[in-house]
Amino acid sequence: MALIGRLFVVFFAFLAACLVAGMIVVGAVLYPEFSDLDTGMIDESAINVVLGFGFIFLSGFALLPALVVVLITEAFYVRRVLAYAVGGAVVGAACYLGLVPFDPETLKFDGIVRRHLEIMTGAGIVAGLVYWLIASRTAEPPYRDRRIHVHAHMTRDQSIFMIRDEGPGFDPCSLPDPTD
């Protein structure tokens, strides 16, 4: 059961990292276009489509390099933030260099755009940090040992849910009134 839970966390962390990296890449690549628009508001549905494309592109294209990084870090129990940042940078650079034509005779990549390489590498670093926040921290004590207890009692007239965790807790009355 613990393995299935761990796989779920790893999968969720990968999707979250790809979403963040996709937003960074799309925003950074399209920023010059957005800054030149003096026509007014941008259609929000078009932005959603472009961000969705960025997420799908990165999650599909980064799958194999990211899988290698995940397998290495999971197999050797690497939980350091720097390892995930460097791994994300390598995945981002690998994704970009996979799109650039390679000349086997000269052993060089033809047409590298430095700005695009920096964007992809930076997005990879941020994605690695997001992955670390979700997947790696939940594998370390004290986070991995925490449990959430949910009790539900339902009748025809009412439903009562009690949710309890193992944290220190707080007094809800001490919170400021959000309507002030």
MARLUM-671594 format. One record per atom (N, C-alpha, C, CB): residue number from 1; atom name; residue in one letter; z negated, y negated, x. Coordinates in pm, whole numbers. Glycine has a CB too. Layout:
NUM_CA_a_Z_Y_X
...
END
This chain:
1_N_m_0_120_82
1_CA_m_0_0_0
1_C_m_0_-126_87
1_CB_m_-121_0_-93
2_N_a_-72_-121_198
2_CA_a_-77_-238_286
2_C_a_61_-266_346
2_CB_a_-180_-217_398
3_N_l_137_-161_376
3_CA_l_270_-180_433
3_C_l_363_-247_332
3_CB_l_329_-45_476
4_N_i_355_-207_207
4_CA_i_440_-269_105
4_C_i_403_-415_88
4_CB_i_425_-195_-30
5_N_g_274_-445_89
5_CA_g_230_-584_80
5_C_g_277_-666_198
5_CB_g_80_-592_69
6_N_r_270_-607_317
6_CA_r_315_-677_439
6_C_r_465_-704_433
6_CB_r_280_-595_564
7_N_l_543_-605_388
7_CA_l_688_-624_375
7_C_l_720_-734_275
7_CB_l_755_-493_333
8_N_f_644_-739_167
8_CA_f_664_-845_68
8_C_f_637_-982_129
8_CB_f_574_-823_-55
9_N_v_528_-994_205
9_CA_v_494_-1121_269
9_C_v_603_-1161_369
9_CB_v_357_-1112_341
10_N_v_651_-1066_448
10_CA_v_755_-1094_546
10_C_v_883_-1140_475
10_CB_v_784_-968_633
11_N_f_920_-1074_367
11_CA_f_1040_-1111_292
11_C_f_1025_-1250_231
11_CB_f_1068_-1008_181
12_N_f_910_-1277_170
12_CA_f_885_-1408_111
12_C_f_887_-1517_218
12_CB_f_751_-1409_36
13_N_a_826_-1490_332
13_CA_a_823_-1588_441
13_C_a_964_-1615_493
13_CB_a_732_-1539_555
14_N_f_1047_-1510_502
14_CA_f_1185_-1528_547
14_C_f_1262_-1617_449
14_CB_f_1256_-1391_562
15_N_l_1246_-1592_319
15_CA_l_1316_-1673_220
15_C_l_1269_-1818_224
15_CB_l_1295_-1616_79
16_N_a_1139_-1839_238
16_CA_a_1087_-1976_246
16_C_a_1139_-2046_371
16_CB_a_932_-1976_245
17_N_a_1142_-1975_483
17_CA_a_1192_-2034_607
17_C_a_1340_-2069_595
17_CB_a_1171_-1938_725
18_N_c_1418_-1983_530
18_CA_c_1561_-2011_511
18_C_c_1581_-2130_418
18_CB_c_1633_-1889_454
19_N_l_1497_-2142_316
19_CA_l_1509_-2256_225
19_C_l_1482_-2387_299
19_CB_l_1413_-2240_107
20_N_v_1377_-2390_379
20_CA_v_1344_-2511_454
20_C_v_1454_-2542_556
20_CB_v_1208_-2496_526
21_N_a_1500_-2440_628
21_CA_a_1607_-2462_726
21_C_a_1735_-2509_657
21_CB_a_1633_-2334_807
22_N_g_1766_-2452_542
22_CA_g_1885_-2494_468
22_C_g_1876_-2640_426
22_CB_g_1904_-2406_346
23_N_m_1758_-2683_381
23_CA_m_1741_-2823_343
23_C_m_1757_-2915_463
23_CB_m_1604_-2845_278
24_N_i_1705_-2873_578
24_CA_i_1718_-2956_699
24_C_i_1864_-2966_742
24_CB_i_1633_-2898_813
25_N_v_1933_-2854_746
25_CA_v_2073_-2854_790
25_C_v_2159_-2936_695
25_CB_v_2127_-2711_800
26_N_v_2146_-2913_566
26_CA_v_2228_-2986_470
26_C_v_2197_-3135_476
26_CB_v_2206_-2933_328
27_N_g_2068_-3169_482
27_CA_g_2032_-3310_489
27_C_g_2081_-3377_616
27_CB_g_1883_-3325_478
28_N_a_2066_-3309_729
28_CA_a_2107_-3368_857
28_C_a_2258_-3379_870
28_CB_a_2052_-3286_973
29_N_v_2330_-3280_821
29_CA_v_2476_-3284_831
29_C_v_2533_-3387_734
29_CB_v_2536_-3145_803
30_N_l_2474_-3397_615
30_CA_l_2528_-3488_515
30_C_l_2467_-3627_522
30_CB_l_2507_-3432_379
31_N_y_2366_-3650_606
31_CA_y_2304_-3783_611
31_C_y_2403_-3895_640
31_CB_y_2196_-3783_716
32_N_p_2493_-3878_738
32_CA_p_2590_-3988_758
32_C_p_2673_-4016_633
32_CB_p_2683_-3955_874
33_N_e_2703_-3912_558
33_CA_e_2780_-3933_435
33_C_e_2697_-4006_330
33_CB_e_2829_-3798_379
34_N_f_2569_-3969_319
34_CA_f_2481_-4035_222
34_C_f_2458_-4181_258
34_CB_f_2348_-3961_213
35_N_s_2445_-4210_385
35_CA_s_2414_-4346_426
35_C_s_2534_-4439_406
35_CB_s_2370_-4348_571
36_N_d_2655_-4384_399
36_CA_d_2774_-4466_378
36_C_d_2804_-4489_230
36_CB_d_2893_-4401_444
37_N_l_2730_-4422_142
37_CA_l_2757_-4435_0
37_C_l_2690_-4561_-54
37_CB_l_2709_-4310_-77
38_N_d_2766_-4654_-96
38_CA_d_2712_-4774_-160
38_C_d_2745_-4777_-308
38_CB_d_2766_-4900_-91
39_N_t_2782_-4661_-360
39_CA_t_2826_-4657_-499
39_C_t_2710_-4639_-596
39_CB_t_2926_-4547_-518
40_N_g_2592_-4617_-548
40_CA_g_2479_-4601_-639
40_C_g_2417_-4463_-626
40_CB_g_2522_-4625_-782
41_N_m_2372_-4412_-738
41_CA_m_2300_-4285_-741
41_C_m_2393_-4167_-712
41_CB_m_2231_-4267_-876
42_N_i_2334_-4066_-651
42_CA_i_2407_-3943_-622
42_C_i_2371_-3843_-730
42_CB_i_2373_-3888_-479
43_N_d_2468_-3768_-776
43_CA_d_2447_-3669_-882
43_C_d_2349_-3563_-833
43_CB_d_2581_-3605_-925
44_N_e_2236_-3548_-902
44_CA_e_2132_-3455_-860
44_C_e_2179_-3310_-867
44_CB_e_2008_-3473_-946
45_N_s_2262_-3276_-963
45_CA_s_2311_-3138_-973
45_C_s_2401_-3103_-855
45_CB_s_2387_-3118_-1105
46_N_a_2475_-3201_-804
46_CA_a_2559_-3175_-686
46_C_a_2471_-3149_-564
46_CB_a_2654_-3294_-659
47_N_i_2362_-3224_-551
47_CA_i_2269_-3201_-440
47_C_i_2209_-3061_-451
47_CB_i_2157_-3309_-439
48_N_n_2172_-3020_-571
48_CA_n_2115_-2886_-590
48_C_n_2214_-2777_-550
48_CB_n_2072_-2867_-735
49_N_v_2340_-2796_-583
49_CA_v_2442_-2698_-546
49_C_v_2458_-2692_-394
49_CB_v_2578_-2732_-613
50_N_v_2461_-2808_-330
50_CA_v_2477_-2812_-185
50_C_v_2355_-2750_-116
50_CB_v_2497_-2957_-137
51_N_l_2234_-2780_-164
51_CA_l_2113_-2720_-106
51_C_l_2111_-2569_-128
51_CB_l_1987_-2784_-166
52_N_g_2154_-2526_-245
52_CA_g_2163_-2382_-271
52_C_g_2261_-2314_-178
52_CB_g_2204_-2357_-414
53_N_f_2374_-2379_-153
53_CA_f_2471_-2324_-59
53_C_f_2411_-2316_81
53_CB_f_2599_-2409_-57
54_N_g_2339_-2420_122
54_CA_g_2275_-2418_254
54_C_g_2175_-2305_266
54_CB_g_2206_-2551_281
55_N_f_2098_-2281_160
55_CA_f_2001_-2171_161
55_C_f_2071_-2036_170
55_CB_f_1913_-2177_36
56_N_i_2173_-2017_89
56_CA_i_2245_-1889_88
56_C_i_2315_-1866_222
56_CB_i_2347_-1884_-27
57_N_f_2377_-1970_273
57_CA_f_2448_-1959_402
57_C_f_2350_-1920_512
57_CB_f_2519_-2091_437
58_N_l_2239_-1993_523
58_CA_l_2146_-1966_631
58_C_l_2076_-1832_615
58_CB_l_2043_-2076_640
59_N_s_2038_-1797_492
59_CA_s_1969_-1670_475
59_C_s_2061_-1552_503
59_CB_s_1913_-1658_334
60_N_g_2189_-1565_471
60_CA_g_2282_-1457_501
60_C_g_2322_-1453_647
60_CB_g_2404_-1470_416
61_N_f_2346_-1570_703
61_CA_f_2395_-1576_840
61_C_f_2285_-1555_942
61_CB_f_2462_-1710_865
62_N_a_2162_-1593_907
62_CA_a_2050_-1579_1001
62_C_a_1978_-1446_987
62_CB_a_1951_-1692_981
63_N_l_2025_-1362_896
63_CA_l_1952_-1239_867
63_C_l_1936_-1150_990
63_CB_l_2022_-1163_758
64_N_l_2043_-1118_1058
64_CA_l_2032_-1026_1172
64_C_l_1954_-1085_1290
64_CB_l_2170_-987_1219
65_N_p_1983_-1209_1334
65_CA_p_1900_-1261_1444
65_C_p_1753_-1276_1405
65_CB_p_1954_-1395_1490
66_N_a_1728_-1319_1282
66_CA_a_1589_-1334_1238
66_C_a_1522_-1198_1225
66_CB_a_1583_-1409_1104
67_N_l_1596_-1098_1183
67_CA_l_1539_-964_1172
67_C_l_1496_-911_1308
67_CB_l_1640_-868_1109
68_N_v_1573_-941_1411
68_CA_v_1535_-900_1547
68_C_v_1404_-968_1588
68_CB_v_1648_-935_1648
69_N_v_1393_-1099_1563
69_CA_v_1270_-1171_1597
69_C_v_1152_-1117_1518
69_CB_v_1287_-1322_1571
70_N_v_1171_-1092_1390
70_CA_v_1063_-1039_1306
70_C_v_1021_-901_1354
70_CB_v_1107_-1033_1158
71_N_l_1117_-815_1384
71_CA_l_1082_-680_1432
71_C_l_1004_-684_1563
71_CB_l_1208_-596_1450
72_N_i_1045_-772_1654
72_CA_i_974_-782_1782
72_C_i_832_-834_1760
72_CB_i_1051_-876_1879
73_N_t_818_-940_1682
73_CA_t_686_-998_1663
73_C_t_595_-906_1582
73_CB_t_697_-1132_1594
74_N_e_650_-836_1486
74_CA_e_567_-743_1407
74_C_e_531_-619_1487
74_CB_e_640_-702_1278
75_N_a_625_-567_1565
75_CA_a_598_-444_1642
75_C_a_495_-467_1752
75_CB_a_728_-391_1703
76_N_f_498_-584_1814
76_CA_f_405_-611_1924
76_C_f_288_-700_1881
76_CB_f_479_-676_2039
77_N_y_272_-721_1750
77_CA_y_162_-800_1694
77_C_y_153_-938_1759
77_CB_y_30_-726_1712
78_N_v_267_-1002_1775
78_CA_v_271_-1137_1829
78_C_v_239_-1233_1715
78_CB_v_411_-1170_1895
79_N_r_136_-1313_1732
79_CA_r_93_-1404_1625
79_C_r_83_-1548_1672
79_CB_r_-40_-1360_1569
80_N_r_143_-1582_1784
80_CA_r_134_-1717_1838
80_C_r_242_-1806_1778
80_CB_r_147_-1715_1991
81_N_v_203_-1928_1747
81_CA_v_295_-2023_1684
81_C_v_413_-2054_1776
81_CB_v_221_-2151_1648
82_N_l_388_-2061_1905
82_CA_l_497_-2091_1999
82_C_l_604_-1981_1998
82_CB_l_441_-2107_2141
83_N_a_563_-1857_1982
83_CA_a_660_-1747_1978
83_C_a_752_-1761_1857
83_CB_a_586_-1610_1973
84_N_y_697_-1802_1744
84_CA_y_780_-1819_1625
84_C_y_868_-1943_1635
84_CB_y_692_-1829_1501
85_N_a_819_-2049_1698
85_CA_a_901_-2168_1717
85_C_a_1018_-2138_1811
85_CB_a_817_-2284_1773
86_N_v_992_-2070_1922
86_CA_v_1099_-2033_2015
86_C_v_1195_-1934_1950
86_CB_v_1039_-1974_2146
87_N_g_1139_-1836_1879
87_CA_g_1225_-1740_1809
87_C_g_1313_-1809_1706
87_CB_g_1141_-1634_1741
88_N_g_1258_-1906_1633
88_CA_g_1338_-1982_1536
88_C_g_1447_-2062_1604
88_CB_g_1250_-2075_1455
89_N_a_1416_-2120_1721
89_CA_a_1517_-2196_1795
89_C_a_1631_-2104_1840
89_CB_a_1455_-2266_1917
90_N_v_1595_-1984_1887
90_CA_v_1698_-1888_1930
90_C_v_1784_-1845_1811
90_CB_v_1632_-1764_1995
91_N_v_1720_-1822_1696
91_CA_v_1796_-1783_1576
91_C_v_1888_-1896_1533
91_CB_v_1699_-1744_1460
92_N_g_1838_-2020_1534
92_CA_g_1922_-2134_1497
92_C_g_2040_-2152_1590
92_CB_g_1839_-2261_1496
93_N_a_2015_-2139_1720
93_CA_a_2125_-2151_1817
93_C_a_2224_-2036_1800
93_CB_a_2070_-2153_1962
94_N_a_2173_-1915_1775
94_CA_a_2262_-1800_1755
94_C_a_2348_-1818_1630
94_CB_a_2181_-1670_1744
95_N_c_2289_-1874_1525
95_CA_c_2368_-1898_1403
95_C_c_2479_-1999_1429
95_CB_c_2276_-1949_1289
96_N_y_2447_-2104_1503
96_CA_y_2551_-2204_1532
96_C_y_2658_-2147_1625
96_CB_y_2488_-2329_1594
97_N_l_2616_-2081_1731
97_CA_l_2714_-2028_1827
97_C_l_2798_-1917_1766
97_CB_l_2643_-1977_1951
98_N_g_2748_-1854_1660
98_CA_g_2829_-1754_1589
98_C_g_2946_-1816_1515
98_CB_g_2744_-1677_1492
99_N_l_2937_-1946_1489
99_CA_l_3046_-2015_1419
99_C_l_3147_-2079_1513
99_CB_l_2989_-2121_1328
100_N_v_3110_-2092_1640
100_CA_v_3195_-2160_1738
100_C_v_3285_-2057_1806
100_CB_v_3109_-2238_1844
101_N_p_3415_-2087_1818
101_CA_p_3505_-1992_1886
101_C_p_3465_-1969_2032
101_CB_p_3650_-2043_1881
102_N_f_3471_-1843_2074
102_CA_f_3435_-1805_2211
102_C_f_3561_-1757_2282
102_CB_f_3325_-1693_2211
103_N_d_3586_-1811_2401
103_CA_d_3702_-1772_2480
103_C_d_3658_-1667_2582
103_CB_d_3767_-1895_2551
104_N_p_3699_-1540_2566
104_CA_p_3653_-1436_2658
104_C_p_3711_-1449_2798
104_CB_p_3688_-1302_2602
105_N_e_3823_-1519_2812
105_CA_e_3882_-1535_2946
105_C_e_3801_-1630_3033
105_CB_e_4026_-1585_2935
106_N_t_3755_-1739_2974
106_CA_t_3676_-1836_3051
106_C_t_3526_-1817_3030
106_CB_t_3715_-1978_3012
107_N_l_3489_-1729_2938
107_CA_l_3349_-1704_2902
107_C_l_3278_-1832_2860
107_CB_l_3275_-1640_3019
108_N_k_3347_-1913_2778
108_CA_k_3291_-2038_2729
108_C_k_3314_-2049_2579
108_CB_k_3352_-2158_2802
109_N_f_3223_-2124_2518
109_CA_f_3241_-2158_2377
109_C_f_3328_-2282_2370
109_CB_f_3105_-2181_2306
110_N_d_3430_-2278_2283
110_CA_d_3520_-2391_2269
110_C_d_3482_-2473_2146
110_CB_d_3667_-2343_2259
111_N_g_3456_-2599_2166
111_CA_g_3432_-2688_2053
111_C_g_3287_-2700_2010
111_CB_g_3511_-2643_1939
112_N_i_3194_-2691_2103
112_CA_i_3053_-2708_2065
112_C_i_3029_-2856_2037
112_CB_i_2958_-2656_2177
113_N_v_2974_-2884_1921
113_CA_v_2933_-3020_1885
113_C_v_2783_-3027_1908
113_CB_v_2973_-3057_1735
114_N_r_2742_-3108_2003
114_CA_r_2602_-3110_2045
114_C_r_2509_-3143_1928
114_CB_r_2582_-3211_2157
115_N_r_2547_-3238_1845
115_CA_r_2463_-3276_1731
115_C_r_2440_-3158_1638
115_CB_r_2527_-3392_1654
116_N_h_2543_-3082_1611
116_CA_h_2529_-2967_1522
116_C_h_2442_-2858_1584
116_CB_h_2667_-2909_1487
117_N_l_2456_-2837_1714
117_CA_l_2371_-2741_1784
117_C_l_2225_-2785_1778
117_CB_l_2417_-2724_1929
118_N_e_2200_-2913_1796
118_CA_e_2063_-2964_1788
118_C_e_2007_-2951_1648
118_CB_e_2059_-3109_1833
119_N_i_2089_-2976_1548
119_CA_i_2043_-2963_1409
119_C_i_2005_-2818_1380
119_CB_i_2153_-3010_1311
120_N_m_2092_-2725_1415
120_CA_m_2064_-2584_1388
120_C_m_1943_-2535_1465
120_CB_m_2186_-2498_1422
121_N_t_1929_-2577_1590
121_CA_t_1815_-2535_1670
121_C_t_1686_-2595_1614
121_CB_t_1833_-2576_1817
122_N_g_1690_-2721_1577
122_CA_g_1573_-2785_1517
122_C_g_1535_-2722_1385
122_CB_g_1599_-2932_1497
123_N_a_1635_-2692_1303
123_CA_a_1607_-2625_1176
123_C_a_1548_-2487_1201
123_CB_a_1736_-2613_1091
124_N_g_1593_-2420_1306
124_CA_g_1537_-2289_1340
124_C_g_1391_-2299_1383
124_CB_g_1617_-2225_1450
125_N_i_1359_-2404_1457
125_CA_i_1220_-2424_1499
125_C_i_1131_-2446_1378
125_CB_i_1208_-2543_1596
126_N_v_1173_-2531_1287
126_CA_v_1094_-2557_1167
126_C_v_1084_-2430_1082
126_CB_v_1156_-2672_1085
127_N_a_1193_-2355_1071
127_CA_a_1189_-2230_995
127_C_a_1092_-2131_1060
127_CB_a_1330_-2168_985
128_N_g_1091_-2126_1193
128_CA_g_995_-2039_1261
128_C_g_852_-2079_1232
128_CB_g_1019_-2042_1410
129_N_l_826_-2208_1226
129_CA_l_691_-2256_1195
129_C_l_653_-2223_1051
129_CB_l_681_-2407_1218
130_N_v_747_-2237_958
130_CA_v_720_-2199_819
130_C_v_692_-2050_809
130_CB_v_839_-2237_727
131_N_y_771_-1971_879
131_CA_y_748_-1826_879
131_C_y_610_-1794_935
131_CB_y_857_-1754_961
132_N_w_571_-1862_1043
132_CA_w_440_-1838_1102
132_C_w_329_-1874_1004
132_CB_w_425_-1919_1231
133_N_l_344_-1988_935
133_CA_l_242_-2028_839
133_C_l_221_-1925_729
133_CB_l_277_-2162_778
134_N_i_330_-1864_685
134_CA_i_319_-1770_573
134_C_i_290_-1629_621
134_CB_i_447_-1771_490
135_N_a_370_-1578_712
135_CA_a_361_-1435_746
135_C_a_260_-1405_855
135_CB_a_496_-1385_789
136_N_s_257_-1484_958
136_CA_s_171_-1450_1071
136_C_s_25_-1479_1042
136_CB_s_215_-1526_1194
137_N_r_-2_-1591_980
137_CA_r_-142_-1625_954
137_C_r_-205_-1530_855
137_CB_r_-152_-1767_902
138_N_t_-128_-1474_763
138_CA_t_-186_-1380_667
138_C_t_-212_-1244_730
138_CB_t_-95_-1363_548
139_N_a_-164_-1222_851
139_CA_a_-188_-1095_920
139_C_a_-310_-1101_1011
139_CB_a_-66_-1055_1001
140_N_e_-370_-1220_1028
140_CA_e_-483_-1238_1117
140_C_e_-612_-1252_1038
140_CB_e_-462_-1359_1207
141_N_p_-724_-1207_1099
141_CA_p_-852_-1236_1035
141_C_p_-880_-1386_1045
141_CB_p_-967_-1153_1101
142_N_p_-944_-1450_955
142_CA_p_-1008_-1398_835
142_C_p_-915_-1392_714
142_CB_p_-1127_-1483_802
143_N_y_-790_-1440_730
143_CA_y_-700_-1449_615
143_C_y_-660_-1313_560
143_CB_y_-576_-1527_653
144_N_r_-638_-1215_646
144_CA_r_-592_-1084_597
144_C_r_-699_-1009_521
144_CB_r_-544_-1000_713
145_N_d_-826_-1043_544
145_CA_d_-935_-972_479
145_C_d_-978_-1036_347
145_CB_d_-1052_-963_571
146_N_r_-922_-1149_314
146_CA_r_-960_-1218_190
146_C_r_-896_-1151_70
146_CB_r_-921_-1367_196
147_N_r_-971_-1149_-36
147_CA_r_-922_-1089_-160
147_C_r_-937_-1189_-274
147_CB_r_-1000_-958_-192
148_N_i_-853_-1177_-371
148_CA_i_-862_-1255_-494
148_C_i_-890_-1157_-607
148_CB_i_-731_-1339_-521
149_N_h_-993_-1186_-684
149_CA_h_-1033_-1098_-793
149_C_h_-994_-1164_-925
149_CB_h_-1187_-1067_-789
150_N_v_-920_-1093_-1007
150_CA_v_-876_-1144_-1136
150_C_v_-928_-1051_-1244
150_CB_v_-720_-1157_-1142
151_N_h_-1003_-1108_-1337
151_CA_h_-1053_-1033_-1452
151_C_h_-997_-1098_-1577
151_CB_h_-1210_-1031_-1454
152_N_a_-947_-1017_-1665
152_CA_a_-889_-1068_-1790
152_C_a_-951_-993_-1908
152_CB_a_-735_-1053_-1790
153_N_h_-984_-1070_-2008
153_CA_h_-1034_-1012_-2133
153_C_h_-956_-1077_-2246
153_CB_h_-1191_-1033_-2151
154_N_m_-881_-996_-2319
154_CA_m_-796_-1050_-2425
154_C_m_-830_-984_-2558
154_CB_m_-647_-1031_-2392
155_N_t_-844_-1069_-2655
155_CA_t_-861_-1021_-2792
155_C_t_-753_-1086_-2876
155_CB_t_-1004_-1052_-2848
156_N_r_-758_-1058_-3002
156_CA_r_-659_-1117_-3092
156_C_r_-677_-1268_-3103
156_CB_r_-668_-1052_-3230
157_N_d_-800_-1315_-3087
157_CA_d_-829_-1456_-3108
157_C_d_-834_-1539_-2979
157_CB_d_-959_-1469_-3178
158_N_q_-860_-1475_-2867
158_CA_q_-874_-1552_-2744
158_C_q_-839_-1470_-2621
158_CB_q_-1016_-1606_-2732
159_N_s_-814_-1540_-2516
159_CA_s_-791_-1477_-2385
159_C_s_-880_-1546_-2284
159_CB_s_-639_-1486_-2343
160_N_i_-950_-1468_-2205
160_CA_i_-1039_-1522_-2102
160_C_i_-994_-1465_-1969
160_CB_i_-1189_-1489_-2132
161_N_f_-964_-1555_-1875
161_CA_f_-926_-1514_-1742
161_C_f_-1028_-1571_-1645
161_CB_f_-783_-1562_-1706
162_N_m_-1079_-1486_-1558
162_CA_m_-1170_-1530_-1453
162_C_m_-1106_-1496_-1319
162_CB_m_-1312_-1464_-1467
163_N_i_-1085_-1597_-1237
163_CA_i_-1024_-1579_-1106
163_C_i_-1126_-1622_-1002
163_CB_i_-889_-1660_-1093
164_N_r_-1152_-1533_-908
164_CA_r_-1253_-1559_-805
164_C_r_-1194_-1520_-670
164_CB_r_-1385_-1482_-833
165_N_d_-1220_-1603_-571
165_CA_d_-1178_-1567_-435
165_C_d_-1303_-1560_-348
165_CB_d_-1075_-1669_-378
166_N_e_-1283_-1536_-220
166_CA_e_-1395_-1519_-129
166_C_e_-1420_-1642_-43
166_CB_e_-1372_-1400_-41
167_N_g_-1368_-1755_-87
167_CA_g_-1389_-1879_-13
167_C_g_-1525_-1938_-43
167_CB_g_-1280_-1980_-45
168_N_p_-1560_-2048_27
168_CA_p_-1692_-2108_7
168_C_p_-1708_-2175_-129
168_CB_p_-1718_-2208_116
169_N_g_-1598_-2208_-192
169_CA_g_-1606_-2270_-324
169_C_g_-1630_-2420_-316
169_CB_g_-1714_-2206_-406
170_N_f_-1630_-2483_-433
170_CA_f_-1655_-2627_-442
170_C_f_-1704_-2656_-583
170_CB_f_-1527_-2711_-407
171_N_d_-1762_-2773_-599
171_CA_d_-1811_-2817_-728
171_C_d_-1703_-2900_-795
171_CB_d_-1944_-2899_-714
172_N_p_-1645_-2852_-906
172_CA_p_-1536_-2929_-971
172_C_p_-1582_-3066_-1019
172_CB_p_-1480_-2850_-1088
173_N_c_-1710_-3081_-1047
173_CA_c_-1760_-3212_-1094
173_C_c_-1758_-3317_-983
173_CB_c_-1902_-3198_-1149
174_N_s_-1754_-3272_-857
174_CA_s_-1754_-3367_-746
174_C_s_-1614_-3423_-717
174_CB_s_-1809_-3301_-621
175_N_l_-1512_-3370_-783
175_CA_l_-1377_-3420_-762
175_C_l_-1359_-3553_-834
175_CB_l_-1273_-3317_-811
176_N_p_-1284_-3646_-775
176_CA_p_-1261_-3774_-843
176_C_p_-1173_-3754_-966
176_CB_p_-1197_-3877_-745
177_N_d_-1190_-3842_-1061
177_CA_d_-1111_-3836_-1182
177_C_d_-968_-3877_-1151
177_CB_d_-1172_-3927_-1292
178_N_p_-868_-3790_-1173
178_CA_p_-729_-3823_-1135
178_C_p_-666_-3933_-1223
178_CB_p_-642_-3698_-1143
179_N_t_-730_-3963_-1337
179_CA_t_-673_-4065_-1424
179_C_t_-718_-4206_-1386
179_CB_t_-710_-4037_-1567
180_N_d_-813_-4218_-1290
180_CA_d_-859_-4351_-1247
180_C_d_-761_-4417_-1154
180_CB_d_-995_-4342_-1179
END
